């Protein structure tokens, strides 16, 4: 079988075609990242009139702060909880409606809609539902003897942002899991059923291993989502409170840099956060991918 190849008569044409994307990457990703790294080694006054190069002082001070170490722990708890909750619920929904979706695409459209909602809108929506004064959820929970108040209880606040962030991401995961389930050959599950394997055993030994590439991809996406894309949810629901209970790393970068006007510390935090995500992604590709069956 002969492979067709595209040959450009002009050697500069491929580079010209790549120029727009390279320009966008340079202007909106590489340049801001480089500026953040530069600012992390500097001390700047709140008005921006004077900048002093201080080497690693921002980093050393950062890891000696109890509030930053607390934020690291809260971020780990938040990211793990959101990833596990959103992926498990989306997989459960995908398995439950897989056969229905083979004949009706309406379910797919309805379940994907929440992903189109902006994070800040999601935060406001859940803030209204769980508001201790006017929310319907606390009213129902009081009837069950549960006193919910995320404004003064740090555990309630963390549960609220985890539920809101997971709800936002479930539809995205659901779409990929459904696509993966529909690509599983029915002949394999039918053969296992004939051999006497039950539904759970068929799923765990046949279907789930075939979903491992999708699961691995979603694991990386969900961790990055919890680390970076949940700022709007945190800001709209709890603003990092109460008492720093939901002040995850991405929100602390904003609070220290834009509210506290501590640009150097904020830049150092953003660099550390970027390195954490890069390290997590590298570890997943190095160790977790070994269990993926392509």
C-alpha positions in Angstrom: 0.0 0.0 0.0 1.5 3.3 -1.1 1.3 6.2 1.4 0.4 9.6 0.0 2.6 12.4 1.0 2.1 16.2 0.7 5.0 18.1 -0.7 5.1 21.9 -0.4 6.8 23.5 -3.3 7.8 26.5 -1.2 9.9 25.6 1.9 8.7 28.7 3.8 5.0 27.8 3.3 4.7 25.3 6.3 6.3 27.9 8.6 3.9 30.6 7.4 0.9 28.3 8.1 2.2 27.7 11.6 2.9 31.4 12.3 -0.6 32.3 13.6 -0.7 29.5 16.1 2.8 30.1 17.2 2.1 33.8 17.6 -0.9 33.1 19.8 1.1 30.6 21.9 3.9 33.1 22.3 1.8 36.1 23.2 -0.8 34.5 25.4 1.2 31.6 27.0 5.0 31.8 26.7 5.3 35.5 27.3 3.0 35.7 30.4 4.7 32.6 31.8 8.2 34.2 31.3 7.0 37.4 33.0 5.7 35.4 36.0 9.0 33.7 36.4 10.8 37.0 36.2 8.5 38.7 38.7 8.9 35.8 41.1 12.5 36.9 41.7 11.6 40.5 42.3 10.0 42.6 45.0 7.7 45.4 43.7 5.9 48.1 45.6 2.1 48.2 45.3 2.2 51.2 42.9 4.8 49.6 40.6 7.3 52.5 40.9 10.2 50.4 42.2 11.4 46.9 41.6 14.2 45.1 43.5 15.8 41.8 42.4 15.8 39.5 45.5 16.7 36.1 44.1 14.8 33.3 45.9 13.5 35.2 48.8 9.9 35.0 47.6 10.1 31.2 47.4 11.8 30.8 50.8 9.3 33.0 52.5 6.5 31.2 50.6 7.2 27.8 52.1 7.6 29.2 55.6 4.1 30.6 55.6 1.4 28.5 57.4 -1.3 29.9 55.1 0.4 28.8 52.0 1.1 25.3 53.3 -2.6 25.1 54.4 -3.6 26.2 50.8 -1.5 23.3 49.4 -3.3 20.8 51.6 -6.7 22.2 50.7 -5.8 22.1 47.0 -4.8 18.4 47.2 -8.1 17.6 49.0 -10.1 19.6 46.5 -8.4 18.2 43.4 -8.6 14.6 44.5 -12.3 14.9 45.6 -13.4 16.7 42.4 -11.6 14.2 40.2 -12.9 11.1 41.9 -16.5 12.4 42.3 -16.9 13.8 38.8 -15.3 10.8 37.0 -17.1 8.1 39.1 -20.6 9.8 38.7 -20.1 10.4 35.0 -19.0 6.8 34.4 -22.0 5.6 36.3 -24.3 7.8 34.3 -22.7 6.7 31.0 -23.0 3.0 31.8 -26.7 3.5 33.0 -27.8 5.2 29.8 -25.4 3.6 27.2 -28.1 1.5 25.6 -30.6 4.3 25.5 -28.1 6.6 23.9 -27.6 4.2 21.0 -31.1 5.2 19.7 -31.7 8.6 21.2 -29.1 11.5 21.0 -31.4 13.8 23.0 -30.0 12.5 26.3 -26.5 13.4 25.2 -27.4 17.0 24.4 -29.3 17.5 27.7 -26.5 16.0 29.8 -23.8 18.1 28.1 -25.5 21.4 28.7 -24.1 22.0 32.2 -20.6 22.1 30.7 -21.5 25.1 28.6 -22.3 27.1 31.8 -19.6 29.5 32.9 -17.8 28.6 36.1 -18.9 31.9 37.8 -22.5 31.2 36.9 -22.2 27.7 38.4 -20.8 29.2 41.6 -23.7 31.6 41.9 -26.2 28.9 41.2 -24.9 26.6 43.9 -24.5 29.6 46.3 -28.2 30.4 45.9 -29.2 26.7 46.4 -27.1 26.3 49.6 -27.5 29.8 51.0 -28.3 29.4 54.7 -30.9 32.2 54.6 -32.7 31.7 51.3 -31.5 28.4 49.9 -33.7 25.5 49.3 -31.1 22.9 50.3 -30.4 24.2 53.8 -34.2 24.4 54.4 -34.6 20.7 53.5 -31.6 19.7 55.5 -32.9 21.5 58.6 -35.9 19.2 58.4 -33.5 16.3 58.6 -31.7 17.8 61.6 -28.7 19.0 59.6 -27.5 22.5 60.3 -25.8 23.7 57.1 -24.0 27.0 57.0 -21.0 27.2 54.6 -20.3 30.9 55.7 -19.1 29.8 59.1 -18.3 26.1 58.7 -15.2 25.3 56.7 -16.2 21.7 56.1 -19.6 22.8 54.6 -17.8 25.3 52.5 -15.3 22.7 51.1 -18.2 20.3 50.4 -20.1 23.1 48.6 -17.2 23.9 46.2 -16.4 20.2 45.6 -20.0 19.6 44.6 -20.3 22.6 42.4 -17.0 21.9 40.6 -17.9 18.2 40.2 -21.3 19.1 38.8 -19.7 21.4 36.2 -17.3 18.7 35.0 -19.6 15.6 35.0 -21.1 16.3 31.6 -17.7 16.7 30.0 -16.6 13.3 31.4 -19.9 11.8 30.6 -19.5 12.6 26.9 -16.1 10.9 26.7 -17.2 7.9 28.6 -20.3 7.4 26.5 -18.1 7.6 23.3 -15.8 5.0 24.8 -18.6 2.7 25.8 -20.1 2.8 22.4 -16.8 1.8 20.8 -16.6 -1.4 22.9 -17.4 -4.4 20.6 -20.7 -6.0 21.7 -19.3 -9.4 20.6 -16.9 -9.4 23.6 -19.6 -8.7 26.2 -22.0 -11.2 24.6 -19.3 -13.9 24.6 -18.6 -13.2 28.3 -22.4 -13.4 29.0 -22.6 -16.7 27.3 -19.7 -18.0 29.4 -21.7 -17.0 32.5 -20.1 -13.8 33.5 -22.4 -11.4 35.4 -22.9 -7.7 34.5 -20.4 -6.4 37.1 -17.7 -9.0 36.1 -18.2 -8.2 32.4 -17.8 -4.5 33.1 -14.7 -4.9 35.3 -12.9 -7.4 33.2 -13.8 -6.4 29.7 -15.4 -2.9 29.4 -13.3 -1.0 32.0 -9.9 -2.1 30.6 -11.0 -1.1 27.2 -11.9 2.3 28.7 -8.5 2.8 30.2 -7.2 5.3 27.5 -10.3 7.4 28.0 -10.0 7.2 31.8 -6.3 8.1 31.6 -7.1 11.2 29.4 -9.9 12.3 31.7 -7.7 11.8 34.8 -5.2 14.4 33.5 -7.9 16.8 32.3 -9.8 16.7 35.6 -6.7 17.3 37.7 -5.8 20.3 35.5 -9.4 21.5 35.7 -9.5 21.3 39.5 -6.1 23.1 39.7 -6.8 25.9 37.3 -10.4 26.2 36.0 -12.2 26.4 39.3 -11.3 29.9 40.2 -14.7 31.3 39.2 -16.5 28.7 41.3 -14.4 29.5 44.4 -14.8 33.2 43.9 -18.5 33.1 43.5 -19.3 30.7 46.3 -16.9 31.2 49.2 -14.2 33.6 48.1 -11.7 31.3 49.8 -13.4 31.4 53.2 -14.4 30.9 55.8 -11.0 31.2 57.6 -9.0 30.0 54.5 -11.0 26.8 54.4 -11.4 26.9 50.6 -8.4 29.1 49.7 -6.9 26.7 47.1 -3.7 27.6 45.3 -5.2 29.2 42.2 -7.4 31.5 44.3 -4.5 32.4 46.6 -2.5 33.6 43.6 -5.4 36.0 42.8 -5.9 37.1 46.4 -2.3 37.8 47.1 -1.5 39.4 43.7 -4.6 41.4 42.8 -6.2 42.0 46.3 -3.1 42.1 48.4 -0.9 43.7 45.7 2.0 41.3 46.6 3.1 40.7 43.0 6.3 38.9 43.8 4.7 36.4 46.1 1.8 35.9 43.7 4.2 35.3 40.8 6.2 32.7 42.9 3.0 30.9 43.8 1.9 30.8 40.1 5.3 29.3 39.2 5.1 26.7 41.9 1.5 25.8 40.8 2.7 25.4 37.3 5.5 23.1 38.3 3.2 21.0 40.5 0.8 20.5 37.6 3.7 19.6 35.2 5.1 17.2 37.8 1.7 15.5 38.3 1.2 15.2 34.5 4.7 13.7 34.1 4.2 11.2 36.9 0.9 10.1 35.4 2.5 9.6 32.0 5.4 7.8 33.6 3.6 5.4 35.9 -0.2 5.5 35.4 0.0 5.1 31.6 1.7 1.7 32.1 -1.7 0.3 33.1 -3.4 1.8 30.0 -4.4 -0.8 27.4 -4.4 0.7 23.9 
